[in-house]
Each structure stands twice: as structure tokens, then as C-alpha cells.
Amino acid sequence: MTKLPSVSGRDCIKVLQKVGFYITRQKGSHINLRRDDPFAKTVVPDHKEIKKGTLKAILKDANLTVDEFIALL
């Protein structure tokens, strides 16, 4: 398995938008994203750097592997 990259919240959102997610709302620094088909939702913090555990949870919610995420960066 490939090592998780260090990315910002905005970069993570751009990748998720490439696979069909769209922003539903924002409260503070947390941005909610949703995909309709297949249904999935996740929350991305708008930070300069997302912590590794948080990024892993976002990828799990989005049904993406680390390799797929890196390819879309």
C-alpha cells in the first residue's frame, strides 16, 4: 500500500469533486460533501494540512483507495 500524501483541505475537495462529490454546506472550517450515485457523504476540514487519520477516514467514506486518490491529485 502506498503512503498517504500530505494534502490541504482544498486539494482533497478538488479530488473528491473529480469523482462526483459536490459541496452541500459549510459550517466553520468543516465542509460537507455528498455524492448521489453511488451515495456517499463525508466531511473535509478546510485546513492547510489534513492529518493522516482524518484523510484515511475521508477516503474510507468516499470508497477510494490511496492509490486512486494519488492518481487524481
HTML snippet that shows the backbone in 3Dmol.js (N, CA, C, O; Angstrom):
<script src="https://3Dmol.org/build/3Dmol-min.js"></script>
<div id="view" style="width:600px;height:400px;position:relative"></div>
<script>
const pdb = `
ATOM      1  N   MET A   1       0.844  -1.179   0.000  1.00  0.00           N
ATOM      2  CA  MET A   1       0.000   0.000   0.000  1.00  0.00           C
ATOM      3  C   MET A   1       0.893   1.246   0.000  1.00  0.00           C
ATOM      4  O   MET A   1       1.919   1.297   0.677  1.00  0.00           O
ATOM      5  N   THR A   2       0.479   2.225  -0.763  1.00  0.00           N
ATOM      6  CA  THR A   2       1.221   3.465  -0.887  1.00  0.00           C
ATOM      7  C   THR A   2       1.004   4.339   0.340  1.00  0.00           C
ATOM      8  O   THR A   2      -0.059   4.309   0.961  1.00  0.00           O
ATOM      9  N   LYS A   3       2.019   5.113   0.678  1.00  0.00           N
ATOM     10  CA  LYS A   3       1.952   6.013   1.824  1.00  0.00           C
ATOM     11  C   LYS A   3       0.982   7.161   1.550  1.00  0.00           C
ATOM     12  O   LYS A   3       0.906   7.661   0.427  1.00  0.00           O
ATOM     13  N   LEU A   4       0.249   7.572   2.568  1.00  0.00           N
ATOM     14  CA  LEU A   4      -0.699   8.688   2.430  1.00  0.00           C
ATOM     15  C   LEU A   4       0.050   9.990   2.167  1.00  0.00           C
ATOM     16  O   LEU A   4       1.034  10.285   2.845  1.00  0.00           O
ATOM     17  N   PRO A   5      -0.404  10.771   1.189  1.00  0.00           N
ATOM     18  CA  PRO A   5       0.264  12.051   0.923  1.00  0.00           C
ATOM     19  C   PRO A   5      -0.192  13.118   1.915  1.00  0.00           C
ATOM     20  O   PRO A   5      -1.209  12.963   2.591  1.00  0.00           O
ATOM     21  N   SER A   6       0.567  14.190   1.988  1.00  0.00           N
ATOM     22  CA  SER A   6       0.209  15.333   2.809  1.00  0.00           C
ATOM     23  C   SER A   6      -0.520  16.332   1.923  1.00  0.00           C
ATOM     24  O   SER A   6       0.083  16.905   1.015  1.00  0.00           O
ATOM     25  N   VAL A   7      -1.812  16.552   2.171  1.00  0.00           N
ATOM     26  CA  VAL A   7      -2.611  17.435   1.322  1.00  0.00           C
ATOM     27  C   VAL A   7      -3.387  18.428   2.172  1.00  0.00           C
ATOM     28  O   VAL A   7      -3.621  18.207   3.360  1.00  0.00           O
ATOM     29  N   SER A   8      -3.783  19.529   1.539  1.00  0.00           N
ATOM     30  CA  SER A   8      -4.628  20.519   2.207  1.00  0.00           C
ATOM     31  C   SER A   8      -6.093  20.128   2.032  1.00  0.00           C
ATOM     32  O   SER A   8      -6.422  19.246   1.239  1.00  0.00           O
ATOM     33  N   GLY A   9      -6.950  20.784   2.770  1.00  0.00           N
ATOM     34  CA  GLY A   9      -8.379  20.519   2.642  1.00  0.00           C
ATOM     35  C   GLY A   9      -8.901  20.861   1.264  1.00  0.00           C
ATOM     36  O   GLY A   9      -9.721  20.124   0.716  1.00  0.00           O
ATOM     37  N   ARG A  10      -8.442  21.971   0.687  1.00  0.00           N
ATOM     38  CA  ARG A  10      -8.897  22.386  -0.645  1.00  0.00           C
ATOM     39  C   ARG A  10      -8.469  21.388  -1.720  1.00  0.00           C
ATOM     40  O   ARG A  10      -9.237  21.099  -2.637  1.00  0.00           O
ATOM     41  N   ASP A  11      -7.234  20.856  -1.612  1.00  0.00           N
ATOM     42  CA  ASP A  11      -6.767  19.859  -2.577  1.00  0.00           C
ATOM     43  C   ASP A  11      -7.589  18.577  -2.474  1.00  0.00           C
ATOM     44  O   ASP A  11      -7.905  17.956  -3.488  1.00  0.00           O
ATOM     45  N   CYS A  12      -7.930  18.189  -1.267  1.00  0.00           N
ATOM     46  CA  CYS A  12      -8.748  17.000  -1.055  1.00  0.00           C
ATOM     47  C   CYS A  12     -10.137  17.187  -1.666  1.00  0.00           C
ATOM     48  O   CYS A  12     -10.676  16.264  -2.276  1.00  0.00           O
ATOM     49  N   ILE A  13     -10.709  18.365  -1.505  1.00  0.00           N
ATOM     50  CA  ILE A  13     -12.032  18.651  -2.067  1.00  0.00           C
ATOM     51  C   ILE A  13     -11.986  18.592  -3.590  1.00  0.00           C
ATOM     52  O   ILE A  13     -12.909  18.070  -4.215  1.00  0.00           O
ATOM     53  N   LYS A  14     -10.926  19.120  -4.195  1.00  0.00           N
ATOM     54  CA  LYS A  14     -10.791  19.074  -5.657  1.00  0.00           C
ATOM     55  C   LYS A  14     -10.767  17.639  -6.167  1.00  0.00           C
ATOM     56  O   LYS A  14     -11.383  17.333  -7.188  1.00  0.00           O
ATOM     57  N   VAL A  15     -10.067  16.764  -5.468  1.00  0.00           N
ATOM     58  CA  VAL A  15     -10.008  15.357  -5.859  1.00  0.00           C
ATOM     59  C   VAL A  15     -11.385  14.712  -5.716  1.00  0.00           C
ATOM     60  O   VAL A  15     -11.823  13.978  -6.602  1.00  0.00           O
ATOM     61  N   LEU A  16     -12.061  14.983  -4.610  1.00  0.00           N
ATOM     62  CA  LEU A  16     -13.382  14.397  -4.398  1.00  0.00           C
ATOM     63  C   LEU A  16     -14.384  14.891  -5.433  1.00  0.00           C
ATOM     64  O   LEU A  16     -15.270  14.138  -5.836  1.00  0.00           O
ATOM     65  N   GLN A  17     -14.262  16.135  -5.868  1.00  0.00           N
ATOM     66  CA  GLN A  17     -15.160  16.656  -6.896  1.00  0.00           C
ATOM     67  C   GLN A  17     -14.937  15.952  -8.229  1.00  0.00           C
ATOM     68  O   GLN A  17     -15.869  15.834  -9.024  1.00  0.00           O
ATOM     69  N   LYS A  18     -13.729  15.489  -8.485  1.00  0.00           N
ATOM     70  CA  LYS A  18     -13.440  14.750  -9.724  1.00  0.00           C
ATOM     71  C   LYS A  18     -14.170  13.415  -9.768  1.00  0.00           C
ATOM     72  O   LYS A  18     -14.443  12.900 -10.852  1.00  0.00           O
ATOM     73  N   VAL A  19     -14.495  12.842  -8.600  1.00  0.00           N
ATOM     74  CA  VAL A  19     -15.193  11.556  -8.566  1.00  0.00           C
ATOM     75  C   VAL A  19     -16.682  11.712  -8.237  1.00  0.00           C
ATOM     76  O   VAL A  19     -17.333  10.748  -7.835  1.00  0.00           O
ATOM     77  N   GLY A  20     -17.217  12.926  -8.407  1.00  0.00           N
ATOM     78  CA  GLY A  20     -18.659  13.113  -8.317  1.00  0.00           C
ATOM     79  C   GLY A  20     -19.185  13.766  -7.052  1.00  0.00           C
ATOM     80  O   GLY A  20     -20.398  13.927  -6.923  1.00  0.00           O
ATOM     81  N   PHE A  21     -18.344  14.143  -6.129  1.00  0.00           N
ATOM     82  CA  PHE A  21     -18.814  14.811  -4.910  1.00  0.00           C
ATOM     83  C   PHE A  21     -19.082  16.281  -5.186  1.00  0.00           C
ATOM     84  O   PHE A  21     -18.461  16.886  -6.060  1.00  0.00           O
ATOM     85  N   TYR A  22     -20.007  16.839  -4.437  1.00  0.00           N
ATOM     86  CA  TYR A  22     -20.267  18.271  -4.504  1.00  0.00           C
ATOM     87  C   TYR A  22     -20.491  18.799  -3.092  1.00  0.00           C
ATOM     88  O   TYR A  22     -20.892  18.064  -2.189  1.00  0.00           O
ATOM     89  N   ILE A  23     -20.224  20.087  -2.926  1.00  0.00           N
ATOM     90  CA  ILE A  23     -20.327  20.709  -1.610  1.00  0.00           C
ATOM     91  C   ILE A  23     -21.794  20.959  -1.294  1.00  0.00           C
ATOM     92  O   ILE A  23     -22.517  21.567  -2.083  1.00  0.00           O
ATOM     93  N   THR A  24     -22.231  20.477  -0.115  1.00  0.00           N
ATOM     94  CA  THR A  24     -23.619  20.705   0.285  1.00  0.00           C
ATOM     95  C   THR A  24     -23.737  21.873   1.255  1.00  0.00           C
ATOM     96  O   THR A  24     -24.675  22.665   1.170  1.00  0.00           O
ATOM     97  N   ARG A  25     -22.787  21.976   2.174  1.00  0.00           N
ATOM     98  CA  ARG A  25     -22.821  23.089   3.114  1.00  0.00           C
ATOM     99  C   ARG A  25     -21.474  23.193   3.817  1.00  0.00           C
ATOM    100  O   ARG A  25     -20.619  22.314   3.711  1.00  0.00           O
ATOM    101  N   GLN A  26     -21.318  24.304   4.542  1.00  0.00           N
ATOM    102  CA  GLN A  26     -20.095  24.528   5.308  1.00  0.00           C
ATOM    103  C   GLN A  26     -20.459  25.177   6.625  1.00  0.00           C
ATOM    104  O   GLN A  26     -21.286  26.088   6.674  1.00  0.00           O
ATOM    105  N   LYS A  27     -19.837  24.705   7.692  1.00  0.00           N
ATOM    106  CA  LYS A  27     -20.019  25.325   8.994  1.00  0.00           C
ATOM    107  C   LYS A  27     -18.630  25.495   9.595  1.00  0.00           C
ATOM    108  O   LYS A  27     -17.979  24.519   9.968  1.00  0.00           O
ATOM    109  N   GLY A  28     -18.193  26.725   9.682  1.00  0.00           N
ATOM    110  CA  GLY A  28     -16.840  26.992  10.163  1.00  0.00           C
ATOM    111  C   GLY A  28     -15.827  26.497   9.145  1.00  0.00           C
ATOM    112  O   GLY A  28     -15.887  26.863   7.971  1.00  0.00           O
ATOM    113  N   SER A  29     -14.897  25.666   9.595  1.00  0.00           N
ATOM    114  CA  SER A  29     -13.873  25.165   8.681  1.00  0.00           C
ATOM    115  C   SER A  29     -14.204  23.771   8.154  1.00  0.00           C
ATOM    116  O   SER A  29     -13.384  23.168   7.462  1.00  0.00           O
ATOM    117  N   HIS A  30     -15.386  23.251   8.469  1.00  0.00           N
ATOM    118  CA  HIS A  30     -15.756  21.917   8.022  1.00  0.00           C
ATOM    119  C   HIS A  30     -16.717  21.998   6.841  1.00  0.00           C
ATOM    120  O   HIS A  30     -17.767  22.636   6.915  1.00  0.00           O
ATOM    121  N   ILE A  31     -16.334  21.339   5.752  1.00  0.00           N
ATOM    122  CA  ILE A  31     -17.100  21.376   4.511  1.00  0.00           C
ATOM    123  C   ILE A  31     -17.716  20.005   4.279  1.00  0.00           C
ATOM    124  O   ILE A  31     -17.003  19.003   4.228  1.00  0.00           O
ATOM    125  N   ASN A  32     -19.033  19.954   4.140  1.00  0.00           N
ATOM    126  CA  ASN A  32     -19.742  18.704   3.887  1.00  0.00           C
ATOM    127  C   ASN A  32     -19.851  18.476   2.391  1.00  0.00           C
ATOM    128  O   ASN A  32     -20.250  19.368   1.642  1.00  0.00           O
ATOM    129  N   LEU A  33     -19.490  17.268   1.962  1.00  0.00           N
ATOM    130  CA  LEU A  33     -19.591  16.894   0.557  1.00  0.00           C
ATOM    131  C   LEU A  33     -20.475  15.666   0.431  1.00  0.00           C
ATOM    132  O   LEU A  33     -20.581  14.858   1.353  1.00  0.00           O
ATOM    133  N   ARG A  34     -21.111  15.541  -0.733  1.00  0.00           N
ATOM    134  CA  ARG A  34     -22.038  14.440  -0.974  1.00  0.00           C
ATOM    135  C   ARG A  34     -21.928  13.973  -2.413  1.00  0.00           C
ATOM    136  O   ARG A  34     -21.667  14.765  -3.318  1.00  0.00           O
ATOM    137  N   ARG A  35     -22.130  12.672  -2.617  1.00  0.00           N
ATOM    138  CA  ARG A  35     -22.211  12.091  -3.957  1.00  0.00           C
ATOM    139  C   ARG A  35     -23.513  11.309  -4.003  1.00  0.00           C
ATOM    140  O   ARG A  35     -23.840  10.581  -3.066  1.00  0.00           O
ATOM    141  N   ASP A  36     -24.258  11.460  -5.099  1.00  0.00           N
ATOM    142  CA  ASP A  36     -25.565  10.815  -5.196  1.00  0.00           C
ATOM    143  C   ASP A  36     -25.499   9.378  -5.692  1.00  0.00           C
ATOM    144  O   ASP A  36     -26.221   8.520  -5.185  1.00  0.00           O
ATOM    145  N   ASP A  37     -24.644   9.100  -6.679  1.00  0.00           N
ATOM    146  CA  ASP A  37     -24.631   7.755  -7.259  1.00  0.00           C
ATOM    147  C   ASP A  37     -23.221   7.237  -7.434  1.00  0.00           C
ATOM    148  O   ASP A  37     -22.514   7.748  -8.303  1.00  0.00           O
ATOM    149  N   PRO A  38     -22.767   6.270  -6.680  1.00  0.00           N
ATOM    150  CA  PRO A  38     -23.402   5.679  -5.504  1.00  0.00           C
ATOM    151  C   PRO A  38     -23.343   6.638  -4.327  1.00  0.00           C
ATOM    152  O   PRO A  38     -22.400   7.419  -4.200  1.00  0.00           O
ATOM    153  N   PHE A  39     -24.345   6.578  -3.471  1.00  0.00           N
ATOM    154  CA  PHE A  39     -24.471   7.545  -2.382  1.00  0.00           C
ATOM    155  C   PHE A  39     -23.291   7.456  -1.421  1.00  0.00           C
ATOM    156  O   PHE A  39     -22.899   6.372  -0.990  1.00  0.00           O
ATOM    157  N   ALA A  40     -22.742   8.608  -1.099  1.00  0.00           N
ATOM    158  CA  ALA A  40     -21.682   8.716  -0.088  1.00  0.00           C
ATOM    159  C   ALA A  40     -21.642  10.154   0.394  1.00  0.00           C
ATOM    160  O   ALA A  40     -21.982  11.080  -0.343  1.00  0.00           O
ATOM    161  N   LYS A  41     -21.226  10.328   1.631  1.00  0.00           N
ATOM    162  CA  LYS A  41     -21.039  11.683   2.142  1.00  0.00           C
ATOM    163  C   LYS A  41     -19.851  11.677   3.081  1.00  0.00           C
ATOM    164  O   LYS A  41     -19.532  10.665   3.706  1.00  0.00           O
ATOM    165  N   THR A  42     -19.202  12.829   3.168  1.00  0.00           N
ATOM    166  CA  THR A  42     -18.030  12.966   4.018  1.00  0.00           C
ATOM    167  C   THR A  42     -17.855  14.422   4.412  1.00  0.00           C
ATOM    168  O   THR A  42     -18.465  15.315   3.824  1.00  0.00           O
ATOM    169  N   VAL A  43     -17.026  14.649   5.402  1.00  0.00           N
ATOM    170  CA  VAL A  43     -16.729  15.994   5.886  1.00  0.00           C
ATOM    171  C   VAL A  43     -15.229  16.216   5.763  1.00  0.00           C
ATOM    172  O   VAL A  43     -14.430  15.403   6.227  1.00  0.00           O
ATOM    173  N   VAL A  44     -14.853  17.334   5.127  1.00  0.00           N
ATOM    174  CA  VAL A  44     -13.440  17.667   4.937  1.00  0.00           C
ATOM    175  C   VAL A  44     -13.142  18.960   5.690  1.00  0.00           C
ATOM    176  O   VAL A  44     -13.815  19.968   5.473  1.00  0.00           O
ATOM    177  N   PRO A  45     -12.140  18.946   6.573  1.00  0.00           N
ATOM    178  CA  PRO A  45     -11.760  20.189   7.241  1.00  0.00           C
ATOM    179  C   PRO A  45     -10.958  21.070   6.289  1.00  0.00           C
ATOM    180  O   PRO A  45     -10.086  20.578   5.573  1.00  0.00           O
ATOM    181  N   ASP A  46     -11.245  22.355   6.277  1.00  0.00           N
ATOM    182  CA  ASP A  46     -10.535  23.291   5.398  1.00  0.00           C
ATOM    183  C   ASP A  46      -9.272  23.776   6.118  1.00  0.00           C
ATOM    184  O   ASP A  46      -9.174  24.934   6.526  1.00  0.00           O
ATOM    185  N   HIS A  47      -8.312  22.860   6.262  1.00  0.00           N
ATOM    186  CA  HIS A  47      -7.055  23.162   6.942  1.00  0.00           C
ATOM    187  C   HIS A  47      -5.910  23.152   5.943  1.00  0.00           C
ATOM    188  O   HIS A  47      -6.041  22.622   4.839  1.00  0.00           O
ATOM    189  N   LYS A  48      -4.782  23.742   6.337  1.00  0.00           N
ATOM    190  CA  LYS A  48      -3.604  23.760   5.456  1.00  0.00           C
ATOM    191  C   LYS A  48      -3.072  22.360   5.235  1.00  0.00           C
ATOM    192  O   LYS A  48      -2.561  22.054   4.158  1.00  0.00           O
ATOM    193  N   GLU A  49      -3.183  21.513   6.230  1.00  0.00           N
ATOM    194  CA  GLU A  49      -2.757  20.117   6.109  1.00  0.00           C
ATOM    195  C   GLU A  49      -3.716  19.231   6.877  1.00  0.00           C
ATOM    196  O   GLU A  49      -3.963  19.445   8.063  1.00  0.00           O
ATOM    197  N   ILE A  50      -4.256  18.228   6.187  1.00  0.00           N
ATOM    198  CA  ILE A  50      -5.164  17.282   6.831  1.00  0.00           C
ATOM    199  C   ILE A  50      -4.326  16.196   7.498  1.00  0.00           C
ATOM    200  O   ILE A  50      -3.389  15.673   6.893  1.00  0.00           O
ATOM    201  N   LYS A  51      -4.656  15.860   8.728  1.00  0.00           N
ATOM    202  CA  LYS A  51      -3.936  14.807   9.438  1.00  0.00           C
ATOM    203  C   LYS A  51      -4.177  13.463   8.755  1.00  0.00           C
ATOM    204  O   LYS A  51      -5.207  13.252   8.114  1.00  0.00           O
ATOM    205  N   LYS A  52      -3.215  12.567   8.905  1.00  0.00           N
ATOM    206  CA  LYS A  52      -3.246  11.279   8.209  1.00  0.00           C
ATOM    207  C   LYS A  52      -4.484  10.458   8.561  1.00  0.00           C
ATOM    208  O   LYS A  52      -5.112   9.878   7.675  1.00  0.00           O
ATOM    209  N   GLY A  53      -4.838  10.402   9.835  1.00  0.00           N
ATOM    210  CA  GLY A  53      -6.007   9.633  10.246  1.00  0.00           C
ATOM    211  C   GLY A  53      -7.300  10.203   9.686  1.00  0.00           C
ATOM    212  O   GLY A  53      -8.205   9.456   9.313  1.00  0.00           O
ATOM    213  N   THR A  54      -7.385  11.524   9.627  1.00  0.00           N
ATOM    214  CA  THR A  54      -8.565  12.186   9.071  1.00  0.00           C
ATOM    215  C   THR A  54      -8.672  11.901   7.582  1.00  0.00           C
ATOM    216  O   THR A  54      -9.760  11.615   7.081  1.00  0.00           O
ATOM    217  N   LEU A  55      -7.553  11.976   6.871  1.00  0.00           N
ATOM    218  CA  LEU A  55      -7.549  11.696   5.430  1.00  0.00           C
ATOM    219  C   LEU A  55      -7.931  10.251   5.169  1.00  0.00           C
ATOM    220  O   LEU A  55      -8.656   9.968   4.216  1.00  0.00           O
ATOM    221  N   LYS A  56      -7.459   9.339   5.992  1.00  0.00           N
ATOM    222  CA  LYS A  56      -7.799   7.921   5.836  1.00  0.00           C
ATOM    223  C   LYS A  56      -9.303   7.707   6.007  1.00  0.00           C
ATOM    224  O   LYS A  56      -9.907   6.922   5.274  1.00  0.00           O
ATOM    225  N   ALA A  57      -9.908   8.401   6.971  1.00  0.00           N
ATOM    226  CA  ALA A  57     -11.349   8.296   7.197  1.00  0.00           C
ATOM    227  C   ALA A  57     -12.136   8.889   6.030  1.00  0.00           C
ATOM    228  O   ALA A  57     -13.173   8.348   5.647  1.00  0.00           O
ATOM    229  N   ILE A  58     -11.651   9.999   5.463  1.00  0.00           N
ATOM    230  CA  ILE A  58     -12.310  10.619   4.315  1.00  0.00           C
ATOM    231  C   ILE A  58     -12.284   9.660   3.121  1.00  0.00           C
ATOM    232  O   ILE A  58     -13.291   9.492   2.433  1.00  0.00           O
ATOM    233  N   LEU A  59     -11.137   9.037   2.882  1.00  0.00           N
ATOM    234  CA  LEU A  59     -11.016   8.090   1.765  1.00  0.00           C
ATOM    235  C   LEU A  59     -11.920   6.878   1.977  1.00  0.00           C
ATOM    236  O   LEU A  59     -12.497   6.358   1.021  1.00  0.00           O
ATOM    237  N   LYS A  60     -12.044   6.430   3.215  1.00  0.00           N
ATOM    238  CA  LYS A  60     -12.934   5.302   3.514  1.00  0.00           C
ATOM    239  C   LYS A  60     -14.385   5.687   3.229  1.00  0.00           C
ATOM    240  O   LYS A  60     -15.129   4.908   2.634  1.00  0.00           O
ATOM    241  N   ASP A  61     -14.789   6.887   3.653  1.00  0.00           N
ATOM    242  CA  ASP A  61     -16.155   7.364   3.398  1.00  0.00           C
ATOM    243  C   ASP A  61     -16.433   7.479   1.900  1.00  0.00           C
ATOM    244  O   ASP A  61     -17.547   7.216   1.446  1.00  0.00           O
ATOM    245  N   ALA A  62     -15.406   7.877   1.132  1.00  0.00           N
ATOM    246  CA  ALA A  62     -15.570   8.099  -0.302  1.00  0.00           C
ATOM    247  C   ALA A  62     -15.348   6.830  -1.126  1.00  0.00           C
ATOM    248  O   ALA A  62     -15.469   6.862  -2.351  1.00  0.00           O
ATOM    249  N   ASN A  63     -15.027   5.719  -0.468  1.00  0.00           N
ATOM    250  CA  ASN A  63     -14.736   4.452  -1.147  1.00  0.00           C
ATOM    251  C   ASN A  63     -13.599   4.590  -2.147  1.00  0.00           C
ATOM    252  O   ASN A  63     -13.684   4.069  -3.259  1.00  0.00           O
ATOM    253  N   LEU A  64     -12.535   5.289  -1.761  1.00  0.00           N
ATOM    254  CA  LEU A  64     -11.344   5.465  -2.593  1.00  0.00           C
ATOM    255  C   LEU A  64     -10.155   4.802  -1.918  1.00  0.00           C
ATOM    256  O   LEU A  64     -10.046   4.796  -0.692  1.00  0.00           O
ATOM    257  N   THR A  65      -9.259   4.238  -2.738  1.00  0.00           N
ATOM    258  CA  THR A  65      -8.008   3.728  -2.203  1.00  0.00           C
ATOM    259  C   THR A  65      -6.982   4.851  -2.226  1.00  0.00           C
ATOM    260  O   THR A  65      -7.192   5.878  -2.871  1.00  0.00           O
ATOM    261  N   VAL A  66      -5.891   4.659  -1.533  1.00  0.00           N
ATOM    262  CA  VAL A  66      -4.826   5.661  -1.502  1.00  0.00           C
ATOM    263  C   VAL A  66      -4.250   5.847  -2.909  1.00  0.00           C
ATOM    264  O   VAL A  66      -3.970   6.971  -3.325  1.00  0.00           O
ATOM    265  N   ASP A  67      -4.076   4.741  -3.638  1.00  0.00           N
ATOM    266  CA  ASP A  67      -3.530   4.818  -4.999  1.00  0.00           C
ATOM    267  C   ASP A  67      -4.460   5.589  -5.936  1.00  0.00           C
ATOM    268  O   ASP A  67      -3.990   6.378  -6.757  1.00  0.00           O
ATOM    269  N   GLU A  68      -5.771   5.371  -5.825  1.00  0.00           N
ATOM    270  CA  GLU A  68      -6.725   6.110  -6.653  1.00  0.00           C
ATOM    271  C   GLU A  68      -6.688   7.592  -6.314  1.00  0.00           C
ATOM    272  O   GLU A  68      -6.754   8.442  -7.202  1.00  0.00           O
ATOM    273  N   PHE A  69      -6.582   7.900  -5.020  1.00  0.00           N
ATOM    274  CA  PHE A  69      -6.524   9.294  -4.579  1.00  0.00           C
ATOM    275  C   PHE A  69      -5.290   9.994  -5.125  1.00  0.00           C
ATOM    276  O   PHE A  69      -5.372  11.121  -5.613  1.00  0.00           O
ATOM    277  N   ILE A  70      -4.144   9.323  -5.043  1.00  0.00           N
ATOM    278  CA  ILE A  70      -2.889   9.901  -5.536  1.00  0.00           C
ATOM    279  C   ILE A  70      -2.952  10.116  -7.040  1.00  0.00           C
ATOM    280  O   ILE A  70      -2.446  11.120  -7.540  1.00  0.00           O
ATOM    281  N   ALA A  71      -3.566   9.187  -7.768  1.00  0.00           N
ATOM    282  CA  ALA A  71      -3.676   9.319  -9.225  1.00  0.00           C
ATOM    283  C   ALA A  71      -4.530  10.531  -9.609  1.00  0.00           C
ATOM    284  O   ALA A  71      -4.306  11.140 -10.654  1.00  0.00           O
ATOM    285  N   LEU A  72      -5.499  10.879  -8.776  1.00  0.00           N
ATOM    286  CA  LEU A  72      -6.388  12.012  -9.075  1.00  0.00           C
ATOM    287  C   LEU A  72      -5.822  13.354  -8.619  1.00  0.00           C
ATOM    288  O   LEU A  72      -6.336  14.403  -9.006  1.00  0.00           O
ATOM    289  N   LEU A  73      -4.769  13.333  -7.801  1.00  0.00           N
ATOM    290  CA  LEU A  73      -4.171  14.578  -7.308  1.00  0.00           C
ATOM    291  C   LEU A  73      -3.621  15.429  -8.440  1.00  0.00           C
ATOM    292  O   LEU A  73      -3.085  16.510  -8.196  1.00  0.00           O
TER     293      LEU A  73
END
`;
const viewer = $3Dmol.createViewer("view");
viewer.addModel(pdb, "pdb");
viewer.setStyle({}, {cartoon: {color: "spectrum"}});
viewer.zoomTo();
viewer.render();
</script>
